[in-house]
Amino acid sequence: MESPLPTPSIPDRDSGPSGALPLTFDRVFRPWRYAVSHSELRLRTVDTEAGDLIEAAFFGVVGMKLKSL
């Protein structure tokens, strides 16, 4: 059984620039799971040697556009 990943905290809207959207990271993410039936998109970091694995989950997704490298 897979151990649960820690849930990142979401900054308050009034917390200044760190809470502004869009969120940015100094790491590269890749699509990990896209479930059309559940409208769910999960992205994971590519380089796991850089530290902890980061997984971002988005719900209510109706579509996505990807930029090819």
N, CA, C and O of each residue as an XYZ file, in Angstrom:
276
protein
N       0.844     -1.182      0.000
C       0.000      0.000      0.000
C       0.886      1.241      0.000
O       1.871      1.318      0.735
N       0.530      2.181     -0.813
C       1.295      3.418     -0.953
C       1.065      4.312      0.258
O      -0.067      4.477      0.712
N       2.150      4.890      0.780
C       1.995      5.809      1.905
C       1.431      7.128      1.398
O       1.797      7.575      0.311
N       0.543      7.762      2.170
C      -0.051      9.026      1.719
C       0.989     10.131      1.658
O       1.893     10.205      2.489
N       0.842     10.989      0.655
C       1.744     12.126      0.500
C       1.272     13.268      1.386
O       0.069     13.426      1.594
N       2.195     14.065      1.910
C       1.769     15.197      2.734
C       0.984     16.206      1.906
O       1.290     16.438      0.736
N      -0.013     16.794      2.514
C      -0.833     17.787      1.842
C      -0.210     19.159      2.045
O      -0.034     19.597      3.182
N       0.132     19.855      0.934
C       0.729     21.187      1.096
C      -0.303     22.171      1.618
O      -1.492     22.056      1.322
N       0.155     23.129      2.388
C      -0.757     24.159      2.880
C      -0.997     25.181      1.784
O      -0.116     25.455      0.970
N      -2.174     25.728      1.771
C      -2.541     26.735      0.774
C      -2.416     28.095      1.434
O      -3.042     28.338      2.465
N      -1.609     28.998      0.851
C      -1.445     30.320      1.472
C      -2.734     31.122      1.434
O      -3.553     30.971      0.528
N      -2.898     31.976      2.434
C      -4.063     32.872      2.477
C      -3.974     33.875      1.336
O      -2.883     34.228      0.890
N      -5.123     34.328      0.874
C      -5.147     35.321     -0.199
C      -4.471     36.618      0.206
O      -3.857     37.287     -0.625
N      -4.578     36.975      1.476
C      -4.047     38.246      1.950
C      -2.606     38.141      2.438
O      -2.109     39.056      3.094
N      -1.936     37.046      2.128
C      -0.582     36.858      2.657
C       0.483     37.510      1.783
O       1.673     37.281      2.001
N       0.098     38.298      0.821
C       1.073     39.000     -0.013
C       1.471     38.206     -1.236
O       0.759     37.286     -1.638
N       2.618     38.556     -1.841
C       3.045     37.947     -3.094
C       3.192     36.430     -3.037
O       2.991     35.761     -4.051
N       3.541     35.867     -1.872
C       3.717     34.421     -1.796
C       2.399     33.680     -1.981
O       2.405     32.504     -2.345
N       1.275     34.337     -1.741
C      -0.022     33.704     -1.904
C      -0.675     34.003     -3.244
O      -1.824     33.628     -3.477
N       0.058     34.678     -4.126
C      -0.501     35.081     -5.413
C      -0.523     33.915     -6.394
O       0.307     33.009     -6.328
N      -1.471     33.959     -7.283
C      -1.546     32.968     -8.361
C      -1.025     33.587     -9.632
O      -1.180     34.799     -9.787
N      -0.436     32.883    -10.532
C      -0.218     31.435    -10.505
C       0.946     31.063     -9.594
O       1.880     31.842     -9.402
N       0.869     29.858     -9.039
C       1.959     29.334     -8.228
C       3.140     29.007     -9.128
O       2.954     28.557    -10.258
N       4.326     29.224     -8.647
C       5.512     28.881     -9.433
C       6.464     28.056     -8.568
O       6.552     28.254     -7.356
N       7.165     27.142     -9.204
C       8.134     26.287     -8.535
C       9.415     26.282     -9.351
O       9.386     26.504    -10.561
N      10.532     26.031     -8.696
C      11.814     25.935     -9.394
C      12.082     24.509     -9.862
O      13.236     24.118    -10.038
N      11.039     23.745    -10.061
C      11.184     22.353    -10.484
C      10.281     22.082    -11.670
O       9.323     22.815    -11.918
N      10.593     21.024    -12.401
C       9.821     20.643    -13.585
C       8.782     19.593    -13.183
O       9.089     18.652    -12.451
N       7.558     19.765    -13.667
C       6.474     18.824    -13.391
C       6.085     18.105    -14.674
O       6.297     18.609    -15.776
N       5.515     16.927    -14.511
C       4.986     16.185    -15.657
C       3.577     15.721    -15.311
O       3.253     15.530    -14.139
N       2.746     15.541    -16.323
C       1.410     14.995    -16.053
C       1.568     13.586    -15.494
O       2.288     12.766    -16.063
N       0.908     13.310    -14.401
C       1.011     11.995    -13.781
C      -0.271     11.201    -13.981
O      -0.233     10.003    -14.264
N      -1.404     11.877    -13.832
C      -2.689     11.199    -13.985
C      -3.723     12.222    -14.435
O      -3.816     13.321    -13.888
N      -4.495     11.834    -15.440
C      -5.605     12.673    -15.883
C      -6.824     11.772    -15.986
O      -6.915     10.950    -16.897
N      -7.743     11.918    -15.075
C      -8.949     11.092    -15.047
C     -10.127     11.925    -15.542
O     -10.673     12.753    -14.813
N     -10.502     11.692    -16.777
C     -11.609     12.445    -17.377
C     -12.896     12.210    -16.602
O     -13.650     13.151    -16.353
N     -13.157     10.957    -16.214
C     -14.408     10.630    -15.531
C     -14.533     11.297    -14.163
O     -15.647     11.523    -13.692
N     -13.412     11.616    -13.518
C     -13.438     12.270    -12.215
C     -13.005     13.741    -12.290
O     -12.918     14.413    -11.262
N     -12.736     14.235    -13.489
C     -12.291     15.619    -13.700
C     -11.092     15.953    -12.819
O     -11.052     17.000    -12.173
N     -10.117     15.048    -12.802
C      -8.964     15.187    -11.909
C      -7.662     15.161    -12.704
O      -7.478     14.330    -13.594
N      -6.763     16.084    -12.370
C      -5.430     16.145    -12.971
C      -4.407     16.139    -11.853
O      -4.517     16.906    -10.897
N      -3.400     15.263    -11.975
C      -2.301     15.228    -11.007
C      -0.987     15.430    -11.743
O      -0.725     14.802    -12.769
N      -0.165     16.325    -11.195
C       1.164     16.588    -11.737
C       2.187     16.186    -10.682
O       1.963     16.371     -9.486
N       3.323     15.627    -11.139
C       4.408     15.258    -10.212
C       5.714     15.827    -10.711
O       5.893     16.064    -11.906
N       6.631     16.044     -9.772
C       7.954     16.535    -10.138
C       8.716     15.459    -10.890
O       8.507     14.264    -10.676
N       9.605     15.900    -11.776
C      10.380     14.988    -12.608
C      11.623     14.514    -11.880
O      11.904     13.315    -11.864
N      12.371     15.418    -11.280
C      13.646     15.095    -10.654
C      13.441     14.795     -9.171
O      13.345     15.717     -8.360
N      13.374     13.515     -8.812
C      13.170     13.151     -7.416
C      14.465     13.247     -6.615
O      14.421     13.194     -5.386
N      15.617     13.387     -7.272
C      16.885     13.529     -6.560
C      17.041     14.934     -5.968
O      17.892     15.148     -5.105
N      16.238     15.877     -6.420
C      16.328     17.262     -5.953
C      15.746     17.433     -4.550
O      15.870     18.505     -3.958
N      15.135     16.424     -4.033
C      14.517     16.521     -2.705
C      13.236     15.724     -2.680
O      13.120     14.690     -3.338
N      12.283     16.205     -1.926
C      11.009     15.514     -1.799
C      10.214     15.569     -3.095
O      10.325     16.513     -3.877
N       9.425     14.551     -3.298
C       8.511     14.496     -4.431
C       7.372     15.474     -4.171
O       6.829     15.516     -3.067
N       7.010     16.254     -5.173
C       5.871     17.166     -5.061
C       4.798     16.669     -6.008
O       5.067     16.423     -7.184
N       3.573     16.520     -5.499
C       2.443     16.130     -6.334
C       1.357     17.173     -6.134
O       0.963     17.462     -5.005
N       0.879     17.733     -7.232
C      -0.189     18.728     -7.185
C      -1.442     18.114     -7.793
O      -1.399     17.565     -8.894
N      -2.558     18.208     -7.078
C      -3.827     17.656     -7.559
C      -4.791     18.798     -7.855
O      -4.934     19.730     -7.064
N      -5.447     18.707     -9.003
C      -6.435     19.698     -9.427
C      -7.747     18.969     -9.675
O      -7.766     17.931    -10.336
N      -8.833     19.502     -9.152
C     -10.149     18.890     -9.298
C     -11.069     19.815    -10.073
O     -10.894     21.033    -10.043
N     -12.045     19.249    -10.767
C     -12.954     20.042    -11.588
C     -12.320     20.439    -12.906
O     -12.703     21.446    -13.500
N     -11.342     19.648    -13.375
C     -10.624     19.944    -14.620
C     -11.487     19.516    -15.806
O     -11.960     18.380    -15.854
N     -11.691     20.413    -16.750
C     -12.491     20.090    -17.931
C     -11.628     19.896    -19.169
O     -12.126     19.450    -20.203
N     -10.341     20.223    -19.082
C      -9.423     20.038    -20.197
C      -8.064     20.577    -19.820
O      -7.906     21.234    -18.791
N      -7.076     20.294    -20.665
C      -5.750     20.826    -20.402
C      -5.001     20.989    -21.709
O      -5.268     20.296    -22.691
N      -4.061     21.915    -21.702
C      -3.173     22.139    -22.844
C      -1.761     21.940    -22.353
O      -1.393     22.455    -21.298
N      -0.965     21.201    -23.100
C       0.406     20.943    -22.715
C       1.351     21.537    -23.752
O       1.081     21.489    -24.952
N       2.444     22.088    -23.284
C       3.469     22.625    -24.165
C       4.502     21.527    -24.396
O       5.039     20.964    -23.442
N       4.776     21.227    -25.643
C       5.764     20.180    -25.932
C       7.173     20.770    -25.777
O       7.406     21.944    -26.063
N       8.089     19.939    -25.325
C       9.450     20.391    -25.089
C      10.335     20.092    -26.274
O      11.525     20.407    -26.250
